[in-house]
């Protein structure tokens, strides 16, 4: 990718982030509620509330407040949480790794199952495997996450007592030293197999629920892309040359079918940040979703705005990454960009 084009895309990304900052700031001032009164408490006098408003800068005009807000953002300051009393950036750094770990494991599960299922569905079109894949796809897309989570809790936790719920480790397991924030990685670094097994067991149910919601989308996309690829001239030529079916499907058709799926996978990972809110609430997972839900219930504007900005920046970075992966996979795009 030429350097000028790279800078242009970064400029567009910066515009998107700036737009999100404007929207979140506007919404935070349109929502009913007085942050100063929330900090002071219901029994605080009007003088105390006025003093808090002055300290928080809420007595200034909106343009001045927005200018201060942008200045703080440029310095990495997302404000102070009204609920926890800690910097929002510190809270996000504490809770975000748990959500990223859950999202990554969920996406891996969806990809590992969804891609082979989509390929098999396309290769055996209108057969039993295709019907099964369609059923799984429709169920994954249409089934509410919270309902599926409650069903799995009832079956695997309440009835069978096979898998735990709540938290990232069992109560009788000591947590490892926090290095990356990813419990699976930190337990491996600490050399604690018991803690690793506990962390993995706590991940199974929420990751399965969150991954199943993405499985249907991945399966449908791969199936549609594979059906188109299998009709291309190069596939017919490969068959005429006597190549093995497995070589044709995986060596030629799947490689090209994955190109339009890169965008989908990138967007799905971004969606996991928002989709984890319901999953974390159902399974009491201590991630950013639970933090945001508690912040919404408390009308903690700085925390809500901070999460929105971080998630938006994540979306922008994922889209940039998808563009680079596109260029790596498709030589035609590389020639067009050069």
C-alpha contacts under 8 A as a table, 3 or more apart, distances in Angstrom:
res1	aa1	res2	aa2	distance
1	X	5	X	6.69
1	X	6	X	6.58
1	X	327	X	7.68
1	X	334	X	6.90
1	X	337	X	5.74
1	X	338	X	6.23
2	X	5	X	5.36
2	X	6	X	6.31
2	X	337	X	6.83
2	X	338	X	6.09
3	X	6	X	4.96
3	X	7	X	6.21
4	X	7	X	5.15
4	X	8	X	6.19
5	X	8	X	4.94
5	X	9	X	6.28
5	X	337	X	7.98
6	X	9	X	5.29
6	X	10	X	6.30
7	X	10	X	4.99
7	X	11	X	6.12
8	X	11	X	4.98
8	X	12	X	6.36
9	X	12	X	5.05
9	X	13	X	6.20
9	X	320	X	7.70
10	X	13	X	4.96
10	X	14	X	6.18
11	X	14	X	5.06
11	X	15	X	6.32
12	X	15	X	5.08
12	X	16	X	6.36
13	X	16	X	5.12
13	X	17	X	6.33
13	X	316	X	5.99
14	X	17	X	5.13
14	X	18	X	6.11
15	X	18	X	5.05
15	X	19	X	6.11
16	X	19	X	5.06
16	X	20	X	6.27
16	X	316	X	7.84
17	X	20	X	5.07
17	X	21	X	6.25
17	X	309	X	7.33
17	X	312	X	6.70
17	X	313	X	6.40
17	X	316	X	7.87
18	X	21	X	5.02
18	X	22	X	6.36
19	X	22	X	5.14
19	X	23	X	6.25
20	X	23	X	5.08
20	X	24	X	6.02
20	X	309	X	6.78
20	X	312	X	7.24
21	X	24	X	5.31
21	X	25	X	6.08
21	X	309	X	6.71
22	X	25	X	5.24
22	X	26	X	6.17
23	X	26	X	5.11
23	X	27	X	6.10
24	X	27	X	5.13
24	X	28	X	6.05
24	X	305	X	5.88
24	X	308	X	7.44
25	X	28	X	5.24
25	X	29	X	6.59
25	X	66	X	7.25
25	X	305	X	7.35
26	X	29	X	5.35
26	X	30	X	6.35
27	X	30	X	4.95
27	X	31	X	6.24
28	X	31	X	5.62
28	X	301	X	6.10
28	X	305	X	7.58
29	X	32	X	7.75
33	X	299	X	7.54
34	X	37	X	5.38
34	X	38	X	6.41
35	X	38	X	4.98
35	X	39	X	6.25
35	X	82	X	7.64
35	X	299	X	7.78
35	X	300	X	7.68
35	X	301	X	7.71
36	X	39	X	5.18
36	X	40	X	6.13
36	X	49	X	5.84
36	X	50	X	7.82
36	X	52	X	5.70
36	X	53	X	5.43
36	X	56	X	7.70
37	X	40	X	4.99
37	X	41	X	5.70
37	X	42	X	6.71
37	X	44	X	7.60
37	X	49	X	5.89
38	X	41	X	5.31
38	X	42	X	7.27
38	X	82	X	7.65
39	X	52	X	7.93
39	X	82	X	6.32
40	X	43	X	7.81
40	X	44	X	5.71
40	X	48	X	7.17
40	X	49	X	6.24
40	X	52	X	7.43
41	X	44	X	5.61
44	X	48	X	6.25
44	X	49	X	6.70
45	X	48	X	5.37
45	X	49	X	6.39
46	X	49	X	5.07
46	X	50	X	6.03
47	X	50	X	5.07
47	X	51	X	6.17
48	X	51	X	5.05
48	X	52	X	6.23
49	X	52	X	5.10
49	X	53	X	6.14
50	X	53	X	5.04
50	X	54	X	6.25
51	X	54	X	5.07
51	X	55	X	6.27
52	X	55	X	4.98
52	X	56	X	6.05
53	X	56	X	5.14
53	X	57	X	5.96
53	X	58	X	4.93
53	X	59	X	5.84
54	X	57	X	5.01
54	X	58	X	6.06
54	X	59	X	5.54
54	X	60	X	7.97
55	X	58	X	7.74
57	X	60	X	5.79
57	X	65	X	6.82
58	X	61	X	7.83
58	X	65	X	7.26
60	X	64	X	6.36
60	X	65	X	6.37
61	X	64	X	5.37
61	X	65	X	6.25
62	X	65	X	4.95
62	X	66	X	6.03
63	X	66	X	5.07
63	X	67	X	6.14
64	X	67	X	5.06
64	X	68	X	6.23
65	X	68	X	5.15
65	X	69	X	6.07
66	X	69	X	4.84
66	X	70	X	6.17
67	X	70	X	5.19
67	X	71	X	6.14
68	X	71	X	5.01
68	X	72	X	6.16
69	X	72	X	5.24
69	X	73	X	6.23
70	X	73	X	4.96
70	X	74	X	6.25
71	X	74	X	5.28
71	X	75	X	6.63
72	X	75	X	5.12
72	X	76	X	6.35
72	X	77	X	4.85
72	X	78	X	6.78
72	X	79	X	7.71
73	X	76	X	4.95
73	X	77	X	5.17
73	X	78	X	5.99
74	X	77	X	7.37
76	X	89	X	7.72
77	X	87	X	7.82
77	X	88	X	7.93
77	X	89	X	6.87
78	X	87	X	7.10
78	X	88	X	5.62
78	X	89	X	5.83
78	X	302	X	6.80
78	X	303	X	7.87
78	X	306	X	5.68
79	X	87	X	5.87
79	X	88	X	5.77
79	X	89	X	7.65
79	X	302	X	5.73
79	X	303	X	7.79
79	X	306	X	7.92
80	X	85	X	6.13
80	X	86	X	5.57
80	X	87	X	4.21
80	X	88	X	5.29
80	X	302	X	6.41
80	X	303	X	7.58
81	X	84	X	5.52
81	X	85	X	5.13
81	X	86	X	5.63
81	X	87	X	5.95
81	X	88	X	5.44
81	X	300	X	6.41
81	X	301	X	7.78
81	X	302	X	5.75
81	X	303	X	5.55
82	X	85	X	5.59
82	X	300	X	5.44
82	X	301	X	7.67
82	X	302	X	7.31
82	X	303	X	7.86
83	X	295	X	7.00
83	X	298	X	6.89
83	X	300	X	6.26
86	X	90	X	6.89
86	X	91	X	6.86
87	X	90	X	5.26
87	X	91	X	6.48
88	X	91	X	5.00
88	X	92	X	6.10
88	X	302	X	6.94
88	X	303	X	5.66
88	X	306	X	6.64
89	X	92	X	5.15
89	X	93	X	6.11
89	X	306	X	7.47
90	X	93	X	5.10
90	X	94	X	6.22
91	X	94	X	5.03
91	X	95	X	6.26
92	X	95	X	5.26
92	X	96	X	5.40
92	X	288	X	6.73
92	X	307	X	7.38
93	X	96	X	5.59
93	X	97	X	7.09
94	X	97	X	6.91
94	X	181	X	7.54
95	X	98	X	5.83
95	X	99	X	7.02
95	X	286	X	6.71
95	X	287	X	4.67
95	X	288	X	4.92
95	X	291	X	7.29
96	X	99	X	5.20
96	X	100	X	6.16
96	X	287	X	5.89
96	X	288	X	5.09
97	X	100	X	4.96
97	X	101	X	5.99
97	X	180	X	7.66
97	X	181	X	5.16
97	X	182	X	5.75
97	X	287	X	7.33
98	X	101	X	5.18
98	X	102	X	6.22
98	X	181	X	6.80
98	X	182	X	6.27
98	X	183	X	7.60
98	X	285	X	7.96
98	X	286	X	6.81
98	X	287	X	4.93
98	X	288	X	7.40
99	X	102	X	5.05
99	X	103	X	5.96
99	X	273	X	7.01
99	X	276	X	6.95
99	X	287	X	4.88
99	X	288	X	5.94
99	X	289	X	7.30
100	X	103	X	4.96
100	X	104	X	5.93
100	X	273	X	7.54
101	X	104	X	5.23
101	X	105	X	6.17
101	X	182	X	5.91
101	X	183	X	7.90
102	X	105	X	5.37
102	X	106	X	6.05
102	X	203	X	6.95
102	X	206	X	7.49
102	X	207	X	5.88
102	X	276	X	7.99
103	X	106	X	5.05
103	X	107	X	6.05
103	X	207	X	7.27
103	X	210	X	7.63
103	X	269	X	6.95
103	X	272	X	5.64
103	X	273	X	7.02
103	X	276	X	7.34
104	X	107	X	5.11
104	X	108	X	6.09
104	X	269	X	7.62
105	X	108	X	5.08
105	X	109	X	6.20
105	X	207	X	6.22
105	X	211	X	7.95
106	X	109	X	5.18
106	X	110	X	6.20
106	X	207	X	4.59
106	X	208	X	6.36
106	X	209	X	7.99
106	X	210	X	5.82
106	X	211	X	4.22
106	X	212	X	7.94
107	X	110	X	5.00
107	X	111	X	6.04
107	X	211	X	5.78
107	X	214	X	7.42
107	X	268	X	7.91
107	X	269	X	6.82
108	X	111	X	5.13
108	X	112	X	5.93
108	X	211	X	7.93
109	X	112	X	5.21
109	X	113	X	6.16
109	X	207	X	7.87
109	X	208	X	7.40
109	X	211	X	6.05
110	X	113	X	5.41
110	X	114	X	5.39
110	X	211	X	5.05
110	X	212	X	6.45
110	X	214	X	6.11
110	X	215	X	4.67
110	X	218	X	7.30
111	X	114	X	4.98
111	X	115	X	5.61
111	X	215	X	7.16
111	X	218	X	7.05
112	X	115	X	6.19
112	X	116	X	7.02
113	X	116	X	5.92
113	X	117	X	6.14
113	X	215	X	7.30
114	X	117	X	5.07
114	X	118	X	5.91
114	X	215	X	5.36
114	X	216	X	7.22
114	X	218	X	5.54
114	X	219	X	4.69
114	X	222	X	7.87
115	X	118	X	5.10
115	X	119	X	6.12
115	X	218	X	6.79
115	X	219	X	6.06
115	X	222	X	6.19
116	X	119	X	5.05
116	X	120	X	6.03
117	X	120	X	5.17
117	X	121	X	6.01
117	X	133	X	6.26
117	X	219	X	6.22
118	X	121	X	5.01
118	X	122	X	6.26
118	X	133	X	6.97
118	X	218	X	7.56
118	X	219	X	4.45
118	X	220	X	6.46
118	X	221	X	7.55
118	X	222	X	5.01
118	X	223	X	4.41
118	X	226	X	7.85
119	X	122	X	5.24
119	X	123	X	6.15
119	X	222	X	6.50
119	X	223	X	5.86
119	X	226	X	6.49
119	X	254	X	7.67
120	X	123	X	5.11
120	X	124	X	5.95
120	X	129	X	6.83
120	X	130	X	7.17
121	X	124	X	5.32
121	X	125	X	5.69
121	X	126	X	7.93
121	X	127	X	7.91
121	X	129	X	5.77
121	X	130	X	4.13
121	X	131	X	7.75
121	X	133	X	6.08
121	X	223	X	6.18
122	X	125	X	5.03
122	X	130	X	6.99
122	X	223	X	5.11
122	X	224	X	7.42
122	X	226	X	5.98
122	X	227	X	5.54
123	X	226	X	7.95
123	X	227	X	7.74
124	X	127	X	5.47
124	X	128	X	7.88
124	X	129	X	6.55
124	X	130	X	6.12
125	X	129	X	7.90
125	X	130	X	5.55
126	X	129	X	7.87
126	X	130	X	5.46
126	X	131	X	6.53
127	X	130	X	5.18
127	X	131	X	6.30
128	X	131	X	5.07
128	X	132	X	6.17
129	X	132	X	5.05
129	X	133	X	6.11
130	X	133	X	5.04
130	X	134	X	6.13
131	X	134	X	5.11
131	X	135	X	6.19
132	X	135	X	5.10
132	X	136	X	6.21
133	X	136	X	5.13
133	X	137	X	5.97
133	X	219	X	7.27
134	X	137	X	4.97
134	X	138	X	6.08
134	X	220	X	7.67
135	X	138	X	5.29
135	X	139	X	6.11
136	X	139	X	5.11
136	X	140	X	6.02
136	X	216	X	6.29
137	X	140	X	5.19
137	X	141	X	6.25
137	X	215	X	6.74
137	X	216	X	3.54
137	X	217	X	6.59
137	X	219	X	6.26
137	X	220	X	6.50
138	X	141	X	5.25
138	X	142	X	5.99
138	X	216	X	6.25
139	X	142	X	5.33
139	X	143	X	5.46
139	X	216	X	7.09
140	X	143	X	5.69
140	X	212	X	5.48
140	X	213	X	4.76
140	X	214	X	6.76
140	X	215	X	6.14
140	X	216	X	4.65
140	X	217	X	7.57
141	X	213	X	5.88
141	X	214	X	7.25
141	X	215	X	7.94
141	X	216	X	5.44
141	X	217	X	6.57
143	X	147	X	7.41
143	X	148	X	6.94
143	X	213	X	7.48
144	X	147	X	5.36
144	X	148	X	6.34
145	X	148	X	5.29
145	X	149	X	6.07
145	X	209	X	6.49
145	X	210	X	7.00
145	X	213	X	6.82
145	X	278	X	7.06
145	X	279	X	6.77
146	X	149	X	5.02
146	X	150	X	6.22
146	X	278	X	6.29
146	X	279	X	6.53
146	X	282	X	6.42
147	X	150	X	5.22
147	X	151	X	6.29
148	X	151	X	5.10
148	X	152	X	6.22
148	X	209	X	6.59
149	X	152	X	5.23
149	X	153	X	6.16
149	X	205	X	7.61
149	X	206	X	7.24
149	X	209	X	5.98
149	X	279	X	7.19
149	X	282	X	6.65
149	X	283	X	7.59
150	X	153	X	5.03
150	X	154	X	6.14
150	X	282	X	7.20
151	X	154	X	5.09
151	X	155	X	6.23
152	X	155	X	5.11
152	X	156	X	5.69
152	X	157	X	7.41
152	X	205	X	7.10
153	X	156	X	5.57
153	X	157	X	5.02
153	X	158	X	6.34
153	X	165	X	7.62
153	X	205	X	7.77
154	X	157	X	5.83
154	X	158	X	4.87
154	X	159	X	6.11
155	X	158	X	5.97
155	X	159	X	5.09
155	X	160	X	6.08
156	X	159	X	6.12
156	X	160	X	5.03
156	X	161	X	5.69
156	X	162	X	5.42
156	X	163	X	5.83
157	X	160	X	5.88
157	X	161	X	4.39
157	X	162	X	5.90
157	X	163	X	5.48
157	X	164	X	6.14
157	X	165	X	7.26
158	X	161	X	5.71
161	X	164	X	7.52
163	X	201	X	6.23
163	X	202	X	7.05
163	X	204	X	7.65
163	X	205	X	7.42
164	X	170	X	7.90
164	X	201	X	6.64
164	X	202	X	5.61
165	X	202	X	5.94
165	X	205	X	7.59
165	X	283	X	5.92
165	X	284	X	7.41
166	X	202	X	7.44
166	X	283	X	5.48
166	X	284	X	4.74
166	X	285	X	5.91
167	X	170	X	7.42
167	X	202	X	7.23
167	X	283	X	7.81
167	X	284	X	6.08
167	X	285	X	5.12
167	X	286	X	6.02
168	X	183	X	7.50
168	X	198	X	7.76
168	X	199	X	5.56
168	X	202	X	5.66
168	X	203	X	7.26
168	X	285	X	6.84
168	X	286	X	7.41
169	X	173	X	6.45
169	X	175	X	7.21
169	X	195	X	7.11
169	X	198	X	5.55
169	X	199	X	5.24
169	X	202	X	6.58
170	X	173	X	5.44
170	X	198	X	6.32
170	X	199	X	7.96
171	X	174	X	7.73
173	X	194	X	7.68
173	X	195	X	6.17
173	X	198	X	7.73
174	X	195	X	7.26
175	X	187	X	7.92
175	X	195	X	7.11
176	X	183	X	7.87
176	X	186	X	6.24
176	X	187	X	5.78
176	X	190	X	6.31
176	X	192	X	7.91
176	X	195	X	7.75
177	X	186	X	6.89
177	X	190	X	7.30
178	X	181	X	5.64
178	X	186	X	6.53
179	X	182	X	7.98
179	X	186	X	6.17
180	X	183	X	7.89
180	X	185	X	7.21
180	X	186	X	6.44
181	X	186	X	7.01
182	X	185	X	5.43
182	X	186	X	6.06
183	X	186	X	5.08
183	X	187	X	5.98
183	X	196	X	7.60
183	X	199	X	6.42
184	X	187	X	5.42
184	X	188	X	6.37
184	X	196	X	5.78
184	X	199	X	6.23
184	X	200	X	6.89
185	X	188	X	5.13
185	X	189	X	6.18
186	X	189	X	5.02
186	X	190	X	6.07
187	X	190	X	4.98
187	X	191	X	6.11
187	X	192	X	5.46
187	X	193	X	7.12
187	X	195	X	6.01
187	X	196	X	5.24
188	X	191	X	4.96
188	X	192	X	6.28
188	X	193	X	7.14
188	X	196	X	6.61
189	X	192	X	7.91
192	X	195	X	5.47
192	X	196	X	6.30
193	X	196	X	4.90
193	X	197	X	6.13
194	X	197	X	5.24
194	X	198	X	6.24
195	X	198	X	5.00
195	X	199	X	6.06
196	X	199	X	5.10
196	X	200	X	6.07
197	X	200	X	5.07
197	X	201	X	6.03
198	X	201	X	5.11
198	X	202	X	6.23
199	X	202	X	5.21
199	X	203	X	6.33
200	X	203	X	5.07
200	X	204	X	6.46
201	X	204	X	5.43
201	X	205	X	7.94
202	X	205	X	6.90
202	X	206	X	7.77
203	X	206	X	5.82
203	X	207	X	5.68
204	X	207	X	5.41
204	X	208	X	5.90
205	X	208	X	5.15
205	X	209	X	6.24
206	X	209	X	5.18
206	X	210	X	6.11
206	X	279	X	6.27
206	X	280	X	7.42
206	X	283	X	6.54
207	X	210	X	5.16
207	X	211	X	5.71
208	X	211	X	5.05
208	X	212	X	5.85
209	X	212	X	5.25
209	X	213	X	6.56
209	X	279	X	7.40
210	X	213	X	5.40
210	X	214	X	6.99
210	X	272	X	7.61
210	X	275	X	7.36
210	X	276	X	7.06
210	X	279	X	6.69
211	X	214	X	5.23
211	X	215	X	6.01
212	X	215	X	4.80
212	X	216	X	6.95
213	X	216	X	6.54
213	X	217	X	7.81
214	X	217	X	5.42
214	X	218	X	6.36
214	X	268	X	7.03
215	X	218	X	5.25
215	X	219	X	6.07
216	X	219	X	5.18
216	X	220	X	6.20
217	X	220	X	5.31
217	X	221	X	6.19
218	X	221	X	5.17
218	X	222	X	6.08
218	X	261	X	7.91
218	X	264	X	7.66
218	X	265	X	7.65
219	X	222	X	5.30
219	X	223	X	6.01
220	X	223	X	5.14
220	X	224	X	6.14
221	X	224	X	5.27
221	X	225	X	6.13
221	X	261	X	6.63
222	X	225	X	5.12
222	X	226	X	5.90
222	X	257	X	6.77
222	X	258	X	7.21
222	X	261	X	6.91
223	X	226	X	5.14
223	X	227	X	6.12
224	X	227	X	5.23
224	X	228	X	6.44
225	X	228	X	5.24
225	X	229	X	6.16
225	X	257	X	4.87
225	X	258	X	7.53
225	X	260	X	7.41
225	X	261	X	7.92
226	X	229	X	4.92
226	X	230	X	5.96
226	X	253	X	6.46
226	X	254	X	6.44
226	X	257	X	5.41
227	X	230	X	5.30
227	X	231	X	6.67
228	X	231	X	5.44
228	X	232	X	6.87
228	X	257	X	7.95
229	X	232	X	5.33
229	X	235	X	7.52
229	X	253	X	5.29
229	X	254	X	7.64
229	X	256	X	6.91
229	X	257	X	6.18
230	X	235	X	5.98
230	X	236	X	7.94
230	X	249	X	7.79
230	X	253	X	6.07
231	X	235	X	6.87
231	X	236	X	7.40
232	X	235	X	5.56
232	X	236	X	6.77
233	X	236	X	5.14
233	X	237	X	6.13
234	X	237	X	4.94
234	X	238	X	6.08
235	X	238	X	5.01
235	X	239	X	6.22
235	X	248	X	6.69
235	X	252	X	7.26
235	X	253	X	7.03
236	X	239	X	5.07
236	X	240	X	6.14
237	X	240	X	4.99
237	X	241	X	6.20
238	X	241	X	5.09
238	X	242	X	6.56
238	X	243	X	5.75
238	X	248	X	6.68
239	X	242	X	5.19
239	X	243	X	5.66
239	X	244	X	7.69
239	X	245	X	7.67
239	X	248	X	7.41
240	X	243	X	7.68
243	X	247	X	6.53
243	X	248	X	6.56
244	X	247	X	5.22
244	X	248	X	6.34
245	X	248	X	5.06
245	X	249	X	6.11
246	X	249	X	5.18
246	X	250	X	5.93
246	X	251	X	7.58
247	X	250	X	5.48
247	X	251	X	4.95
247	X	252	X	7.07
248	X	251	X	5.48
248	X	252	X	5.22
248	X	253	X	6.28
249	X	252	X	5.92
249	X	253	X	4.99
249	X	254	X	5.88
250	X	253	X	6.10
250	X	254	X	5.01
250	X	255	X	6.77
251	X	254	X	6.59
251	X	255	X	6.36
252	X	255	X	5.53
252	X	256	X	6.65
253	X	256	X	5.49
253	X	257	X	6.03
254	X	257	X	4.78
254	X	258	X	6.03
255	X	258	X	5.50
255	X	259	X	7.19
256	X	259	X	5.58
257	X	260	X	6.45
257	X	261	X	7.07
258	X	261	X	4.96
258	X	262	X	6.38
259	X	262	X	5.59
259	X	326	X	6.78
259	X	329	X	6.68
259	X	330	X	7.31
260	X	263	X	6.38
260	X	264	X	7.52
261	X	264	X	5.09
261	X	265	X	6.26
262	X	265	X	5.21
262	X	266	X	6.25
262	X	322	X	6.49
262	X	325	X	7.59
262	X	326	X	7.30
263	X	266	X	5.15
263	X	267	X	6.19
263	X	319	X	7.66
263	X	322	X	6.00
264	X	267	X	5.18
264	X	268	X	5.98
265	X	268	X	5.02
265	X	269	X	6.28
266	X	269	X	5.33
266	X	270	X	6.53
266	X	318	X	5.91
266	X	319	X	6.85
266	X	322	X	6.38
267	X	270	X	4.99
267	X	271	X	6.14
267	X	315	X	7.44
267	X	318	X	7.40
267	X	319	X	7.64
268	X	271	X	4.88
268	X	272	X	6.22
269	X	272	X	5.09
269	X	273	X	7.16
270	X	273	X	5.68
270	X	274	X	7.50
270	X	311	X	7.65
270	X	314	X	6.88
270	X	315	X	5.60
270	X	318	X	7.26
271	X	274	X	5.36
271	X	275	X	5.90
272	X	275	X	4.72
272	X	276	X	5.60
273	X	276	X	5.50
273	X	277	X	7.40
273	X	289	X	7.70
273	X	311	X	7.01
274	X	277	X	5.70
274	X	289	X	7.36
275	X	278	X	6.15
275	X	279	X	6.92
276	X	279	X	4.93
276	X	280	X	5.66
276	X	289	X	5.85
277	X	280	X	5.36
277	X	281	X	6.20
277	X	288	X	7.53
277	X	289	X	3.91
277	X	290	X	6.30
277	X	292	X	7.72
277	X	293	X	7.28
278	X	281	X	5.11
278	X	282	X	6.24
278	X	289	X	7.34
279	X	282	X	5.24
279	X	283	X	6.18
279	X	285	X	7.73
280	X	283	X	5.22
280	X	284	X	5.39
280	X	285	X	4.45
280	X	286	X	6.97
280	X	287	X	6.74
280	X	289	X	5.98
280	X	290	X	5.91
281	X	284	X	5.16
281	X	285	X	6.65
281	X	289	X	7.22
281	X	290	X	5.79
281	X	293	X	7.94
282	X	285	X	7.85
284	X	290	X	7.43
285	X	290	X	6.96
286	X	289	X	7.83
286	X	290	X	6.07
286	X	291	X	7.50
287	X	290	X	5.62
287	X	291	X	6.49
288	X	291	X	4.87
288	X	292	X	6.06
289	X	292	X	5.16
289	X	293	X	6.20
290	X	293	X	5.14
290	X	294	X	6.23
291	X	294	X	5.33
291	X	295	X	6.16
292	X	295	X	4.85
292	X	296	X	6.05
292	X	303	X	7.10
292	X	304	X	6.30
292	X	307	X	7.29
293	X	296	X	5.13
293	X	297	X	6.27
294	X	297	X	5.13
294	X	298	X	6.27
295	X	298	X	5.04
295	X	299	X	5.89
295	X	300	X	4.80
295	X	301	X	7.57
295	X	303	X	6.36
295	X	304	X	6.50
296	X	299	X	4.88
296	X	300	X	6.08
296	X	301	X	7.77
296	X	304	X	6.81
297	X	300	X	7.72
300	X	303	X	5.63
300	X	304	X	6.35
301	X	304	X	5.13
301	X	305	X	6.01
302	X	305	X	5.18
302	X	306	X	5.94
303	X	306	X	5.05
303	X	307	X	6.17
304	X	307	X	5.29
304	X	308	X	6.22
305	X	308	X	5.09
305	X	309	X	6.20
306	X	309	X	5.23
306	X	310	X	6.19
307	X	310	X	5.13
307	X	311	X	6.03
308	X	311	X	5.22
308	X	312	X	6.07
309	X	312	X	5.04
309	X	313	X	6.10
310	X	313	X	5.14
310	X	314	X	6.12
311	X	314	X	4.93
311	X	315	X	6.29
312	X	315	X	5.05
312	X	316	X	6.31
313	X	316	X	5.05
313	X	317	X	6.15
314	X	317	X	5.16
314	X	318	X	6.07
315	X	318	X	5.10
315	X	319	X	6.21
316	X	319	X	5.16
316	X	320	X	6.32
317	X	320	X	5.05
317	X	321	X	6.15
318	X	321	X	4.97
318	X	322	X	6.11
319	X	322	X	4.97
319	X	323	X	6.32
320	X	323	X	5.13
320	X	324	X	6.50
321	X	324	X	5.15
321	X	325	X	6.23
322	X	325	X	5.04
322	X	326	X	6.06
323	X	326	X	5.07
323	X	327	X	6.43
324	X	327	X	5.15
324	X	328	X	6.36
325	X	328	X	4.96
325	X	329	X	6.17
326	X	329	X	5.21
326	X	330	X	5.88
326	X	333	X	7.45
327	X	330	X	5.41
327	X	331	X	6.68
327	X	333	X	5.65
327	X	334	X	5.33
328	X	331	X	7.08
328	X	334	X	7.54
330	X	333	X	5.58
330	X	334	X	6.77
331	X	334	X	4.96
331	X	335	X	6.31
332	X	335	X	5.20
332	X	336	X	6.21
333	X	336	X	4.95
333	X	337	X	6.01
334	X	337	X	5.14
334	X	338	X	6.14
335	X	338	X	5.23
